Amino acid sequence: MDVRKFLFSNRSFTPIPIALTLIFFSDPRLPYFIYGSILVLLGESIRINAVRYAGGVTRTMNVGAPSLCTSGPFSHTRNPLYLGNMVIYVGITLVAGGRYMSELCLIVFLYFTFQYLMIISLEEETLNNLFKDEYDTYCKNVPRLFPQISSWVGPNIQSPLSFSNTLKTEKRTLQNIFFILLLILLNTFL
């Protein structure tokens, strides 16, 4: 079995053990609660901006894409959605606090870096087969995960979705963030 395919098809569920661990050990404290909240907002803003350009096609169970998205945040990193997720989860770890916060931040960062690099490897194979030279040029100009400051202007210029359509697509992620933060607060104050 290809671990990359397993991680890709279960990417919505693999964070559950981490979320449960964060909730169990949570003990929010200032200023980490504030720093974490800022990171959650930053990560979600990265995701929303990426979804505006890529659209709902990112919510698929099939590896691939109908077209190559290279505009907006995709001109800084090839995987802004995964970067946004990593920032969100590190932020949630800071919000949760607790005596193992430092260790959990490291585990969260390393786990998601591993998971997303595995998934990206699978996606890159597929996109390379679909878009060949166009994708190769894109890969040579835009980093895989951690963004570059200057944007790359590629041949594909996508127009962003409206904000309301973007929020409809991003609704499930927003609900999950709210739910995890609510459980952290309930665990702390009940």
N, C-alpha and C positions, 0 to 999 in steps of 0.2 A: 504494500500500500504506500502511495505517495503521501508523505506527511503534509506536503504543501496543499494538496487537494483537500485533505481532511481539515486543515486549518482554514482554508478558504471557505469551504461549505459550512463550517461551524463557527465562523468568526463572530457571529452574533451571540454565541453561547459561551465561548472560551473565557470571556471576562467574568463570568458569574462567580467562580471560586474566589477570584481576587476581590470582587465587590463584597462578597459575604465576609471575607477575612477583614477587609477595611471596616465594614459595619461592626463586626464582632469586637475589634480592638479599638474602636473609635472613642476618642475623648477630645473633642474640638477645643482648641485654645487659641486665643489671640496671640500673636499676629498671624499665625499660620492659617487660621480660618480665612482671614482677609487675603493673604497671598494665594491660597488655594482657590478662592472664589475668583480672583483676577485671572488665574491660569485657566479655570473652567470657562470663563467668558472669552478669553483669548482663543482657546482651542475650539470652542463652538463658533466663534466668528470666522476662524480659518475654515471650518467645515461648511458653514453657510455660504461663504464666498466660493468655495470649491463646487458645492452643489449648484450654485447659480450658473456656473459654466458647464458642468458635466450633466446636470439634470438628474432625473430619476433613474437613469440607466445604471447608476452606481449601486442600486438596491437589488441587484440581480443575483441569482444563484449560479449563473453561468459565467465562466471566465471569458472575457472578450469585451468588445465595444463596437457599436455601429460606425463610429468615426473616432479619429484621434483628437482628443481635446488638448490644445497647447496654449490656450489663452488664460487670462486672469492668473489665479494662483498656480495653474499648471505651467506657467512660463517661468516660475521660480523653483518649483519642485515637481517631479512627476507624480508624486503621491501626497497631495495636500490633505486628503481626507484621513489618511493614516497618521500623518503628522498631527493633525487636529485631535484625533483620538488619543494619541500619546500625551499631548499637552493636557487634555481633559482629565485623563486618568491620574497623571501626576498631581494635577490640581485637586482632584477628589481625595487623593491620599493626604495632601496637606490639610484639606478641610477636615478630614476624619481625625487627624492628629493621633494622639495615643503614644504610648511609650515606645512602640516599635516603628514610629513614623519614618525615621531615616532609613531603616532597613527595608520597609515596605516601599518607600519611594524608589530605592535602588532596584528592588525586585520588579516593581511595576514597569520601570523604564527598560530594564533588561528583557523582561518577558515580552513586552509589546515590540521592542526592537527585533527580537528573534522572530516572533510571530509574523510581523509585517514584512521582514526581509524574506521569509519563506514564501509568503503569499505573493509578494512582488516578483520573486523569481518565477513563479508559475505564470503570473500575469504577463511578465515580460516575454516569456516564450511565445505565448499566444499572440500578443500584440505584434511581436516581430514577424510571426507567420502571416498575420493579417495585413500589416502595413509596410513591411519590408524596409526599403531604403528610407522612406519617410520617418519610420520609427527609429531607425538607426541614427539619422540626423538629429532627431529630437533627443535621443539618449546622449549624444555627444555634446549637446548644448545645455541640457538641464539635468541637475543632480537627481539621484534616485529618491532620497527621502529628506535629507536636511537641506533647506532652501538656500539658494544664492540670493544676494541682495538685488542685483540687476535682473530685469526680466529679459527673457529671450523672445524675440519676435519671429514666430514661425509662419509658415504658409497658411495655417488654419486659424482663422479669426472667428471665434464663436461669440455670439451675442448672449449676454447673461439673461437668465429667466427673471421674471418679475419677483419681487420680494415675497409676495403672497404665495406664488407657486412654489418658490423655494421652501418656504415654511411648511407647506403641505408635504413636500418630499422629506423634509427633515423632522417631521413631527415625532416619529418613533424615537429618534436619538434624544430629542428634547424631553420626551416623556421619561426615558430611561435615566437621564441625568437628574431630573427632578425627583424621581422615585428613589434613587440611591441616596441623594442628599437628604431627602425626607427620612429615610430609614436611619441614616447616621444621626440625625437630630433626635428622632424618636428613641433610639438606643441610648442616647446621652441623657435625655431629660425624663425618661420614664423608668 
